[in-house]
Amino acid sequence: MSFFSSWMKAIFVIALLFPLHSETALSPSQYIRRIAPECDVYKGRLHLCTREWNPICATNGQTYSNPCVFCSEKIDFDGKFDFVRYGEC
């Protein structure tokens, strides 16, 4: 009976720890998420952006819906604001 009990304890502990491990393992690295989008790519097609949701927080305190929208506005305003991080402000 103790062998069964030991296995049940081990499975219980693994079941408790797996969600914590899987959430952190699947999230993008913080190093990658701090790299600013390359705005030179969007110079030829300003304001022709998709409606995807990949928010960017800028130094002006505004959240832009994706890198294309962020870069289009930044180019329009002659770079008066800059990239802070991916995600909402």
C-alpha positions as CSV (number, residue, x, y, z in Angstrom):
1,M,0.0,0.0,0.0
2,S,2.9,2.4,0.7
3,F,4.2,2.0,-2.9
4,F,0.8,3.1,-4.3
5,S,0.6,6.0,-1.8
6,S,4.1,7.2,-2.8
7,W,3.1,7.1,-6.5
8,M,-0.1,9.0,-5.8
9,K,1.9,11.7,-3.9
10,A,4.4,12.0,-6.8
11,I,1.6,12.3,-9.4
12,F,-0.1,14.9,-7.2
13,V,3.0,17.1,-6.9
14,I,3.7,16.8,-10.6
15,A,0.1,17.8,-11.4
16,L,0.4,20.9,-9.1
17,L,3.8,22.0,-10.6
18,F,3.1,21.4,-14.3
19,P,0.8,24.4,-14.9
20,L,3.4,26.7,-13.3
21,H,6.2,25.3,-15.4
22,S,4.2,25.3,-18.7
23,E,3.1,28.9,-18.3
24,T,6.7,30.2,-17.9
25,A,8.1,27.8,-20.5
26,L,5.7,29.0,-23.2
27,S,5.9,32.7,-22.6
28,P,8.3,34.7,-24.8
29,S,11.6,35.7,-23.4
30,Q,11.7,39.2,-21.8
31,Y,14.9,39.9,-23.8
32,I,13.1,39.4,-27.1
33,R,10.1,41.4,-26.1
34,R,12.2,44.5,-25.4
35,I,13.6,44.9,-28.9
36,A,11.9,47.8,-30.7
37,P,10.2,47.2,-34.0
38,E,12.2,48.1,-37.2
39,C,10.3,51.1,-38.5
40,D,12.2,51.4,-41.8
41,V,10.2,48.5,-43.1
42,Y,7.0,50.5,-42.9
43,K,8.2,53.8,-44.6
44,G,6.9,52.8,-48.0
45,R,3.5,51.8,-46.7
46,L,2.5,54.3,-44.0
47,H,-1.0,53.6,-42.5
48,L,-1.6,50.5,-44.6
49,C,-1.6,48.3,-41.5
50,T,-3.5,45.1,-40.6
51,R,-5.8,45.0,-37.7
52,E,-3.8,42.4,-35.7
53,W,-3.5,43.0,-31.9
54,N,0.1,43.0,-30.8
55,P,0.1,46.1,-28.6
56,I,3.1,48.4,-28.1
57,C,3.5,51.0,-25.4
58,A,5.2,54.2,-26.4
59,T,6.9,57.0,-24.4
60,N,4.0,59.3,-25.0
61,G,1.8,56.9,-22.8
62,Q,-0.3,55.7,-25.7
63,T,-0.9,52.1,-26.6
64,Y,-0.6,51.3,-30.4
65,S,-2.3,48.2,-31.7
66,N,0.7,46.7,-33.6
67,P,4.2,47.6,-34.8
68,C,2.8,49.0,-38.1
69,V,0.5,51.5,-36.4
70,F,3.3,52.4,-34.0
71,C,5.8,53.0,-36.7
72,S,3.4,54.9,-39.0
73,E,2.5,57.3,-36.1
74,K,6.2,57.7,-35.1
75,I,7.2,58.5,-38.7
76,D,4.3,61.0,-39.0
77,F,5.4,62.8,-35.8
78,D,9.1,62.8,-36.7
79,G,10.1,60.4,-34.0
80,K,8.9,62.6,-31.0
81,F,8.1,59.4,-29.1
82,D,9.8,56.1,-28.8
83,F,9.3,52.4,-28.0
84,V,8.9,51.4,-24.3
85,R,7.8,47.8,-24.5
86,Y,5.4,45.3,-26.1
87,G,2.1,45.2,-24.2
88,E,-0.4,47.8,-23.1
89,C,0.7,50.9,-21.3
